[in-house]
């Protein structure tokens, strides 16, 4: 510590005064800037880059026409009977568990195959509990704790859809636990969602409330144009 002589001192006694060391201004400013940058990166990461407010919503719609909900190995599955030209929906309820509104921009498509074709991306609007409100999807805002249903509408192709086992699928599931590897089981387990938060576009996935299983799609259904086989 530096010391100076007190010029006012008299006699042999000398009073030493200690001068307080001062940090250079650039050290203090640089430290503050570094802390500000770290805090900013943390905030952006927590509130934008890694911000995932979407969760499974509280509303599960009734099954598709003729379909049945079953509990299987801890999951809810929806057994959808395959009928030529019949429509069915696949989707899920989403809710915003974040602390500010977000905008739902798009729903990732689920690929069609030889047995069914896509019709439209659809939604049941915020707060509704009625599938009669099903309408074409359009971007919408979702405030904290609000929820809506989003998904896709499909149509079975014009195929005979025979089944090699005369028992209904729900009976086979209950009796045999038959699920994986069978014709007609779908691997759909979640739905991709695109949303914006504070001007940034983010992507996430939300699990399906009921995993669809298409009952009766048979091996003889043409893999090409879906025309009825003889």
C-alpha positions in Angstrom: 0.0 0.0 0.0 1.4 3.4 -1.0 2.1 5.9 1.8 2.7 9.7 1.8 4.1 12.1 4.4 1.7 14.5 6.0 3.2 17.9 5.4 1.3 19.3 8.4 3.1 17.0 10.8 5.6 18.7 13.2 8.5 17.3 15.1 10.0 14.0 14.7 6.7 12.3 14.6 5.5 11.6 11.0 2.0 10.6 10.3 1.6 8.2 7.4 -1.6 8.3 5.4 -2.5 5.4 3.3 -3.9 6.2 -0.1 -6.7 3.9 -1.3 -5.8 2.0 -4.5 -8.3 2.7 -7.4 -9.0 0.2 -10.1 -8.6 1.6 -13.6 -11.9 2.5 -15.2 -11.5 0.0 -18.0 -11.3 -2.9 -15.6 -14.5 -1.9 -13.9 -16.2 -1.2 -17.2 -15.0 -4.4 -18.7 -16.2 -6.5 -15.8 -19.6 -4.9 -15.9 -19.8 -5.5 -19.7 -18.9 -9.1 -19.3 -21.5 -9.6 -16.6 -24.1 -7.9 -18.8 -23.2 -10.1 -21.8 -23.4 -13.3 -19.7 -26.7 -12.3 -18.3 -28.0 -11.4 -21.8 -26.9 -14.8 -23.3 -28.5 -16.6 -20.3 -31.8 -14.7 -20.8 -31.9 -15.3 -24.6 -31.2 -19.0 -24.0 -33.8 -19.4 -21.3 -36.5 -17.3 -22.9 -35.9 -17.7 -26.7 -33.5 -20.4 -27.9 -34.4 -23.1 -25.4 -37.9 -21.8 -24.6 -40.4 -24.6 -24.8 -43.7 -23.6 -23.3 -46.0 -26.0 -25.1 -47.3 -29.0 -23.2 -50.1 -31.5 -23.5 -53.4 -29.8 -23.1 -56.3 -30.8 -20.8 -58.9 -31.6 -23.4 -59.2 -34.9 -25.1 -61.8 -35.0 -27.9 -64.2 -37.9 -28.3 -63.0 -40.7 -30.6 -63.5 -40.6 -34.3 -66.7 -42.0 -35.6 -66.8 -45.7 -34.9 -63.5 -45.6 -33.1 -62.7 -46.7 -29.5 -60.3 -45.4 -26.8 -58.3 -48.1 -25.0 -55.6 -48.0 -22.3 -52.7 -50.1 -23.4 -49.3 -50.4 -21.7 -49.8 -47.0 -20.0 -50.8 -45.3 -23.2 -54.2 -44.3 -24.5 -54.7 -45.7 -28.0 -57.6 -45.0 -30.4 -58.7 -47.9 -32.5 -60.0 -46.4 -35.8 -61.8 -48.8 -38.1 -60.7 -48.6 -41.7 -63.6 -47.9 -44.0 -63.4 -46.9 -47.6 -63.5 -43.1 -48.0 -64.2 -42.5 -44.3 -62.5 -39.5 -42.7 -60.6 -39.5 -39.5 -58.6 -36.9 -37.5 -55.2 -37.2 -35.8 -54.0 -34.5 -33.4 -53.6 -33.4 -29.9 -54.5 -30.7 -27.4 -51.8 -28.1 -26.7 -51.5 -25.6 -23.9 -49.1 -22.7 -23.2 -47.3 -23.2 -19.9 -45.1 -20.2 -20.4 -45.3 -16.7 -19.0 -46.1 -14.8 -22.2 -48.3 -15.3 -25.3 -46.9 -17.2 -28.2 -48.1 -17.6 -31.8 -48.8 -21.1 -33.2 -47.7 -20.9 -36.8 -47.9 -24.4 -38.3 -48.5 -28.1 -37.6 -46.0 -30.6 -39.1 -47.7 -33.0 -41.6 -47.9 -36.7 -41.0 -47.0 -38.7 -44.1 -49.8 -40.5 -45.9 -49.5 -43.9 -47.4 -51.3 -46.4 -49.6 -54.2 -46.7 -47.2 -55.1 -43.0 -46.5 -54.6 -39.5 -47.9 -54.4 -36.1 -46.2 -57.3 -33.7 -46.5 -56.4 -30.7 -44.5 -54.6 -29.4 -41.4 -57.3 -28.5 -38.9 -57.9 -27.1 -35.4 -60.5 -26.7 -32.7 -60.1 -23.0 -31.5 -58.9 -21.8 -28.2 -61.0 -22.9 -25.3 -63.5 -25.0 -27.3 -64.6 -28.4 -26.2 -66.6 -29.3 -29.3 -65.4 -31.1 -32.4 -68.2 -29.4 -34.2 -65.9 -26.4 -34.1 -63.3 -28.2 -36.2 -62.1 -25.9 -38.9 -59.1 -25.4 -41.3 -56.0 -24.4 -39.4 -54.8 -20.8 -39.4 -52.1 -19.3 -37.2 -53.3 -18.1 -33.8 -52.1 -16.7 -30.5 -52.0 -18.8 -27.4 -51.9 -16.9 -24.1 -50.5 -18.5 -20.9 -52.7 -21.4 -19.7 -54.9 -21.3 -22.8 -55.3 -24.4 -24.9 -56.5 -25.5 -28.3 -56.6 -28.7 -30.4 -54.5 -29.0 -33.6 -54.0 -31.8 -36.0 -54.8 -33.2 -39.5 -57.8 -34.7 -41.2 -57.4 -37.8 -43.4 -59.5 -40.0 -45.6 -59.2 -43.7 -46.1 -58.6 -44.7 -49.7 -61.1 -46.8 -51.6 -59.7 -50.2 -50.5 -61.4 -53.3 -49.2 -59.3 -53.3 -46.0 -59.7 -57.0 -45.1 -58.4 -58.3 -41.9 -56.8 -61.7 -41.5 -58.2 -62.1 -38.0 -62.0 -61.8 -37.7 -61.9 -60.5 -34.2 -62.1 -56.7 -33.8 -58.8 -55.1 -33.1 -59.7 -53.9 -29.6 -60.6 -57.5 -28.8 -57.2 -58.8 -30.1 -55.4 -56.1 -28.2 -57.2 -57.0 -24.9 -56.7 -60.7 -25.4 -53.3 -61.0 -27.0 -51.7 -57.6 -26.3 -51.1 -57.5 -30.1 -49.7 -54.1 -31.1 -46.2 -53.8 -32.4 -45.4 -55.1 -35.8 -49.0 -55.7 -36.9 -50.4 -54.3 -40.2 -52.3 -51.1 -39.3 -50.3 -50.0 -36.3 -49.1 -46.5 -36.7 -45.9 -45.1 -35.2 -47.5 -41.7 -34.6 -46.7 -40.7 -31.0 -46.3 -36.9 -31.2 -47.1 -33.9 -33.4 -44.6 -31.3 -34.5 -45.5 -27.7 -33.8 -44.0 -24.4 -35.1 -44.4 -21.3 -33.0 -42.9 -17.9 -32.5 -41.9 -16.3 -29.2 -40.6 -12.7 -29.0 -40.0 -12.7 -32.7 -38.1 -16.0 -32.8 -39.4 -19.1 -34.6 -39.1 -22.3 -32.6 -40.1 -25.9 -33.2 -41.2 -28.5 -30.7 -43.3 -31.7 -30.5 -46.2 -32.5 -28.3 -47.3 -36.1 -27.6 -50.6 -37.3 -29.0 -53.3 -37.8 -26.3 -54.4 -41.0 -28.1 -52.1 -43.0 -30.4 -54.2 -44.0 -33.5 -54.3 -47.6 -34.6 -55.9 -48.1 -38.0 -57.9 -51.4 -37.8 -58.3 -53.5 -40.9 -55.8 -52.1 -43.3 -54.9 -55.3 -45.1 -52.0 -56.6 -47.2 -54.1 -56.7 -50.3 -54.8 -53.0 -50.5 -52.8 -51.8 -53.5 -49.6 -50.0 -52.7 -50.0 -47.7 -55.7 -53.1 -45.7 -56.5 -55.3 -47.3 -53.8 -57.9 -48.6 -56.2 -60.2 -51.4 -55.0 -58.8 -54.8 -55.6 -60.9 -57.7 -56.9 
